[in-house]
Amino acid sequence: MKKVIDIITKATAKVRRKMLANEIFERHKGKVQHGEYKGLLLDGSSNVSRGPLGLKILGFYEKPVVEEIMVSAPFKDLVNFGAADGYMSLGPLFAGFCQRSICFEMTQ
C-alpha cells in the first residue's frame, strides 16, 4: 500500500509543479523576472518538460550553471549541445556574456 501511495504522491507533485510553472509563466507573460537573464522573453515552447518553466521565469533555473557562465564571461562563442528551449543558449547572448550562440538540438 505504501508503494501505491508513494506513486500517487509523486504523480500529484509532478502535476502540481507543472500547473504552478504554467501559472508563473502566464502571470509574467514569459519574461524572466530575476537573475542574470532578467528581461529575456521566453515563448513557452519546449521539447522538454514544462515543469522547470517557472524556475526559468523566476531566475532560479540551473543557477550554478548560470553563475559559471557569468564568471567565465565574456567569451566569443557559446556552443550548446541539447539546446531544448534555448534558455541556456539565448540567456548568455541576451546578457552579453557571449557574442554568438551556436545551438544543436535533436528535435525540432
N, C-alpha and C positions, 0 to 999 in steps of 0.2 A: 504493500500500500504506500509506503514511504516513497518508493521509486516513482509511482504514478503521480503523487503529489509534487515531487521534485520536477518531473517533466512538465506538468501543468503550470507550476510556478515559473519555470524558465520560459515557457512559451508566452505566458502572460506578460512577463517583464519585457520580452522582446517586442511584443505588440505595443506595449505602453511606451517604450523607448522610441519606436518609430512614430507613434502618434505625437509625442512631445516634440520630436525633431521636426515633423511637418508643421506643427503649430508655431514653433520658433521661427522656422523658415518663412512662413506666411506673415507672421507678425512683423518681421523686419524686411519683408519683400526681397529676400535673398541677399541682402547686403551684410557683409561681415562687420560686426559691431565693435570688436576689440582685437587687440594684438597687432602683430606686425603687418597683417594683411587687411587691416581695417579699411573699409570702403570698397573692397573687392566685391563685385556683384556676381553671384552665382545664379545659374538658371535652374538649378534643381534637378537637371537631368544627370543621370549617372548609371553606369553599368554595375555599380556596387550597391550595397545596402544603403537605404536612406537613414538608417539608424544614427550614423555619425554626423548627419547634416546639421543638427542643432549645435553640435560641438564646433563645427566649422564656422557657423554664423556667430557663435559667441566667442570665437578666437581661441578655443581650448584644444582643438584637434591637433594631435601629434606635436604637442608643444615642444618636447625635447628636439624633435627633428627641425622644427621651425627655428628654434634657438641656435642649433648647429649651423643651419643655412645662414642665419643672421651674422654669426661671428666669423663665418668663412667669407662673407661678402666684403667687397664687391668682387665679382668674377664675371668673365665674359659669357661663357655658355653653361647652361644647366641642361643636362640630359636626364630624362625621366623615362625609365622602362616600367610600364604598367601605370600609365598616367590617369586611368579611371576618369574622374570628372574634371581633372585639371587643377585641382586645388593646390597641389604641391608644385605644379608647373607654372601656373599663372600667378600664384601668390608672390613668389620671388621676383618675377618680372614686374608685376604691379608695384611692389615695394621698392623697386630699383636696385635689388640685390644682384641682378644679372642683366646682361644686355640682350640675351637671346635664350629662349627656352625651346628645346627640341624634345618632342614627346612621342612615345611609342605606346600603343595600346592594341591588344589583340582583337578587341570587339569594336564595332562601330560606335 
